[in-house]
Amino acid sequence: MKHASHTFVLVLLFSLFALPAAILLLVGLAPGWRFPDLWPAQFSFTGIQFLIIHGDQIVSSLASSFLYSLATVFVTLGMCLTPAAVFARNRFAGKRLLEALLLTPALVPPMTFAMGLHMVFIRLSLADTVVGVVLILAMFSYPYMFRALVAGFQTLGQDYRTCARNLGAGPVAVFWQVELPLLVPAMIAGGSVVFLVAFSEYFLVFLMGGGTVPSFTGFLMPLLASSNRSLAAILTLIFLLLPIFLFFVIDGSLMRSYRKKGMV
Amino acid sequence: MSWTGNPGSSKITLGLILRLSPLMLPFVVLFCGGVFLTVCQSLGIFTPLRHTGGLVDAYAVILSDPSFFASAGFSFGVALASAAGSVTAATFLAYRVWQLPNALAGAALVYKIPLILPHIAVAFVVLIFWSQSGILSSLAWHLGLIQSMPDFPNVLYSGWGLGMILAYTLKGTPFAMLLILALLVRFDVRQIQTAAMLGASKRRIFFSIVLPRLAPAMHTSFIILFLYSFGAFDIPYILSESRPGMLSLHVFDLYFKHDLARRPEAMAILTLMFCFAVLFIIAYSRTVTHLETGVRKL
């Protein structure tokens, strides 16, 4: 009985969340898959061929998306690091209200401030540049980094700091040599969300990048509506694999560096 | 918090302001400034084209247009249905995943797949599954439920926004699961064991013991998902039906496809959306606090 209900949950999870990925793979390999076939009548590699022909464009839009998303992660990190320490450690008047206010950019529709800014970005020649795209993405996604870092500083506690200070480290040394390395897991937790938000955003990049900043979502969008679904499916799968690959790499290298320092 | 950092740090000092400034400056300049410019442009100030009418002309145009209210109501409905659906499904699934034995818990990680997929890709998945020539239609044909393609219910173009609701729910469920599982990890299983020993039924355990503990994560994810579906653009751009459309599409059309003279109208809709979002957050959190003051904390 117990066993059957566990199986049921797993089957449900797989059919809801993993089956779509499997179907995307089939669609990618079988452009001619038509109603009412449950299994494609024949497979072909035209989708893959198209992928190879347009390889340059795909790689450049992928690289551009990757780079501006990474830049967004570092910008949000720079924005949130010291304020998160303040929020985790200090009590001051109006703290709760300020915290609520600082989280609103992730809640209200991003269109509402992005479109107002658009005109100014055009005047300042920030529109259609990577800087403009990164700024607007950072503005929309920093609350995830902020929350993660505040939690990170809270779990860190005061003891490491006190200990390092007692041993004669200055405030700067404490921050760079003691606290920052210990905060890496929190940074990665916040950074992965920020990266995913930035990497998968279509509209804000379209608005601020104006088509001159290539993006993978921008490349994918017209293909989703086209009749050749197989290419769109393959590109969607790349979308899935790149972040997964990235997280494995980061996780692995983090574990290695911790092991080297004897922390695990 | 049990500790508060340096004693006497309750005053707002220059150092405090300096350390807050990396976040406060962009927040004030870009976020508050952006909203301010949206409001200004809705009033006809700072518009690219000199505005000749009165201050609230754009609002008058919008509020006298029945299609605006149709769109607003439609967006509200889609957001409500998808957020409620996501949170309900996520609560059930997260609870069941939490109960899985360790050996199976790793396999449950597949729930994170839609979390990685961008919204437009999730919309594409819904298209592949639910269109009349899609996978589910083929399955229904093989099961003998339908005789031909048009017999399959026209889910994506029913006029009810079902396609968008499906896509938002598929994308939102794993997100809510993530938040709910984070709370469940810290949940003390002995509470359940005690309740079971005292004779509580499974249903009673879930509703009286587990659910109240998950409520904070459920509320947070509901607010986030509701407001996101209410105002986002990506999924409606792929799955929208003609009328009534989502508000975000309406804004997009006014902004990009009409002449500059109608810019204040687009901005007026955005201003109203912003006000709605803020009021919604305040009203929702007030209601939750109000409801919870009556509940005895364990």
Interface residues (C-beta under 8 A of the other chain):
Chain A: S5 H6 V9 L10 L12 L13 F14 L16 F17 A18 P20 A21 I23 L24 V27 R34 F35 P36 D37 L38 G78 M79 C80 L81 T82 P83 A85 V86 A88 R89 N90 R91 F92 A93 L101 L102 T104 P105 A106 L107 V108 P109 P110 M111 T112 F113 A114 M115 G116 L117 M119 V120 L135 I136 A138 M139 Y142 F146 Q154 G157 Q158 L196 F199 S200 E201 Y202 F203 T217 L220 M221 L224 A225 R229 A232 A233 T236 F239 L240 P243 I244
Chain B: M1 W3 T4 G5 N6 S9 S10 K11 I12 L16 R19 L20 P22 L23 M24 P26 F27 L30 F31 G33 G34 V35 F36 L37 T38 V39 C40 Q41 F46 P48 L93 R96 V97 Q99 L100 P101 L104 A107 A108 V110 Y111 K112 I113 P114 L115 I116 L117 P118 H119 I120 A121 A123 F124 V125 L127 I128 F129 Q132 S133 G134 I135 S137 S138 L139 W141 H142 M149 L170 T173 P174 I223 I224 L227 Y228 F230 G231 A232 F233 D234 Y237 I238 S248 V251 Y255 A266 M267 L270 T271 M273 F274 A277 V278 I281
